Amino acid sequence: MSAPTNFTRRDFLASTAAVAATTALGGHAFAAPAPLQYKPEAGAKLRVLRWKRFVQGDEDLWNANTKKFSELTGIEVRVDNEGWEDVRPKAAVAASVGSGPD
């Protein structure tokens, strides 16, 4: 079985979500994860749709993790903050048209 030749950002998000779910369901029995084995495409950017903060500590932690991700991968991350009620409709539109936040 060969690896996909066109690995998109959405594919990356889906695969990391699966890994996170496995870990949350008892993945601690597995060996430590291997170091980062892929190289992002040149000029890659990530756009995230996120609700506006409710707790400042949450926002601080989110920003610190986002900065770490950017430093580790070299991928620029743009975070669009929306009100709680606006997140679902904006995500639905982005999914329908295939454009907008990842």
C-alpha positions as CSV (number, residue, x, y, z in Angstrom):
1,M,0.0,0.0,0.0
2,S,1.5,3.3,-1.0
3,A,1.2,6.6,0.8
4,P,-1.2,9.2,-0.7
5,T,0.6,11.6,-3.0
6,N,-1.7,14.5,-2.3
7,F,-1.8,14.8,1.5
8,T,-3.9,18.0,2.2
9,R,-4.2,20.0,5.4
10,R,-7.6,18.6,5.9
11,D,-6.2,15.0,5.7
12,F,-3.6,16.0,8.3
13,L,-6.4,17.3,10.6
14,A,-8.5,14.2,10.2
15,S,-5.5,11.8,10.9
16,T,-4.4,13.8,14.0
17,A,-8.0,13.8,15.3
18,A,-8.0,10.0,15.0
19,V,-4.7,9.7,16.9
20,A,-6.0,12.0,19.6
21,A,-9.2,9.9,19.9
22,T,-7.1,6.7,20.2
23,T,-4.9,8.3,22.8
24,A,-7.9,9.5,24.8
25,L,-9.4,6.0,24.8
26,G,-6.4,4.3,26.3
27,G,-3.6,4.9,23.9
28,H,-1.2,5.1,26.9
29,A,-0.4,1.4,26.4
30,F,1.3,2.3,23.1
31,A,4.9,3.2,22.7
32,A,6.0,6.8,22.6
33,P,5.2,8.5,19.3
34,A,8.0,8.8,16.8
35,P,9.4,12.2,16.1
36,L,7.8,14.3,13.3
37,Q,8.4,12.4,10.1
38,Y,7.0,14.7,7.5
39,K,7.9,18.0,5.9
40,P,5.1,20.5,5.4
41,E,4.9,22.0,1.9
42,A,6.6,25.3,1.4
43,G,4.4,28.3,2.3
44,A,1.9,26.1,4.1
45,K,-0.6,28.0,6.2
46,L,-3.3,26.9,8.6
47,R,-6.5,28.8,9.3
48,V,-8.5,27.8,12.4
49,L,-12.0,28.9,13.3
50,R,-12.4,29.1,17.1
51,W,-14.9,30.6,19.5
52,K,-14.0,33.7,21.5
53,R,-12.5,33.0,24.8
54,F,-14.5,32.6,28.0
55,V,-11.5,32.2,30.3
56,Q,-8.3,34.1,29.8
57,G,-6.2,31.1,30.9
58,D,-7.7,29.1,28.1
59,E,-6.8,31.8,25.6
60,D,-3.2,32.0,26.9
61,L,-2.7,28.2,26.7
62,W,-4.2,28.1,23.2
63,N,-1.9,30.9,22.0
64,A,1.2,29.2,23.6
65,N,0.4,25.9,21.9
66,T,-0.3,27.6,18.6
67,K,3.1,29.4,18.8
68,K,4.8,26.0,19.7
69,F,3.2,24.4,16.7
70,S,4.3,27.2,14.4
71,E,7.9,27.0,15.7
72,L,8.0,23.2,15.3
73,T,6.5,23.0,11.8
74,G,7.2,26.4,10.3
75,I,3.5,26.6,9.4
76,E,1.9,30.0,9.9
77,V,-1.4,29.7,11.9
78,R,-4.3,32.2,11.6
79,V,-7.0,32.0,14.2
80,D,-10.4,33.4,13.5
81,N,-12.3,34.1,16.7
82,E,-16.1,34.1,16.5
83,G,-18.9,34.2,19.0
84,W,-20.2,30.8,20.1
85,E,-23.4,31.0,18.1
86,D,-21.5,32.0,14.9
87,V,-19.0,29.1,14.9
88,R,-21.3,26.4,13.6
89,P,-22.8,28.3,10.7
90,K,-19.4,29.6,9.6
91,A,-17.9,26.1,9.8
92,A,-20.8,24.8,7.7
93,V,-20.4,27.4,5.0
94,A,-16.6,26.7,4.9
95,A,-17.2,23.0,4.5
96,S,-19.9,23.6,1.8
97,V,-17.8,25.8,-0.4
98,G,-14.4,24.1,0.4
99,S,-12.8,27.4,1.4
100,G,-12.2,29.3,4.6
101,P,-10.9,28.0,7.9
102,D,-9.5,24.5,7.9
